[in-house]
Amino acid sequence: FKMKMSEVMHDIAIATAQKSSCARQFTKAITSEIGHLIALSGGQFFPERKIDLTRPTKRGPYQGRLDVFGVFPDASVIAIEVDRGDKWWSLQKLIFTATKLGAHAVWIRWSGSVNLYVPPSVTLINVTKVGQIINTKRQLNRL
């Protein structure tokens, strides 16, 4: 599954972006598509999965959630975050799941350049063309 996802993610992201009109819609759609891939691979899909990692905020601790969490019959785990921009918190959640849970951690970045250091424990899939498609659609909708 891990190799299949890396091989097809770019095409899925582009196709999804062409149907999506905003960032939130794209993230929801791509998460759903990944969920289908996990299920087709015999795994269990858990969207917005809470993890045992918090960060302090003015209103108290904020519990981490992963966009995608998948568990496969062989007990392997995949953790995925789908982001438009550099999000330090997303990267921290992925590093945590890779080191503490032994998950295959994947960061799907779909707009702008990646300016954060991504350690080897996290697989980066950078599909910036998606951001260009969504930004173009947003501009056309304003006309």
N, C-alpha and C positions, 0 to 999 in steps of 0.2 A: 504493500500500500504506500509506503513512504516514497518509494521511487516513482510510482504511478502519479502520486499527487504532484511531485516536483515537475514531472514531465507535462502534465496537462493543466496545471494551475494558470499559466499565462493565457491559454486559449479560453478557459472558463471565465477568468477575470475580464477579459476583453468582451466576450459575449454578454456577460452579466452587466457590464458597464453600459453597453449599447442599449440595454433595456431599462436601465436605472436613470432616474432624473436627479437624484441627490445622494450625498455621501451616506446618510443613514440607510436609505433604501438599498444602496449597493452593498454595504456591510451586512445587512440582514440577508440579502439574496445570496451573497457569496458564502455566508455561514451555512445557509440552507443547502447549497450545492455540495459543500464539503461534508455536511451531515449525510447526504445521500451516498457520497463516495465511501464514507466510513461504513454505513449500513451494507452497501454492496460488497464490501470487503469482509463482512461477517462481524463487524464491530458494533459497539453500542455508542451512540452519539449523545452527548450532554451539552446543550448550548448554555451559555452564561453560567458555567459551573463555578461555584464558590471554591476558593482554595484557602488554606490556612496561612495566609499572608496578609498583613494589614499595613496601612501607612497612616501616620497621624494627619489629622485635618483640624481646622478650628472647631468643627462640630463633633470631634471625637474620632476614634479609629475608623478607617474605611477599609472594609474587607475586599480583598481581591477577587475578581471574577475573570474567568477566561472566556473568550468568544466561543471557542470550540474545545471540547475535551472528548477524546475517544479512547475506548478500551476495547482491545481485540481478544479473540479467544486464546491466543498464546500469552495473555497477560501483559502484552506491550501496550504502552500508553502514548497518545499524541496530544499535545497541547498547542493551540493555535491562537494567535492574536491577529486581527485584520485591522490595519490602521491607515488613515490618510496621511498622517505626518509622524514625525519623530515623537514618540511618547515614551519617556523614561520609565513610567510606571508599567507600561505594557512589557517593556524589555525586562524589568525586574521580575514580573510575574513569570515570564518564560524561563529566565535563569533559575528561579526558585523551583519550578516544576522539573526542569532538567536535572538539577542537582539533588533535590530532596525526594522526588518521585521517580526519577529515572526516565522521565518522559522524553520523547522525541519532540523538541520544542521548535516551532516554526513561526516566524514573524512574516506576515504578508504585508508588504508596504506598497501602496498603490498611488502615491502622489509625492512629488518632491524628492529631493535627494536625502539619503540616509546620512545623518551627521553624527550619530551616536556610534560608539564602538560596539560592535556585535560580536560577542565571544564565540569561539568554535562550538560551544554547547547549544547554540541557537542557529537554526537554518534560516537564512534570509532569502525570501522570494520577493524580488523588487519588480513590480509590474507598473512602472510609472506611466505608461501609455494610458492606463485606465483613468488616471487623474486628468489627463488631457481630454479624454472623451467626455467625462462628466462635466468639466469646466466649460467645454464647448457647448454641450447641451444646455447648461445653465444660462450661458450668454444668449443662446438662441431663444430660450423661453422668455427672456426679458424683452425681446423685440416686439 
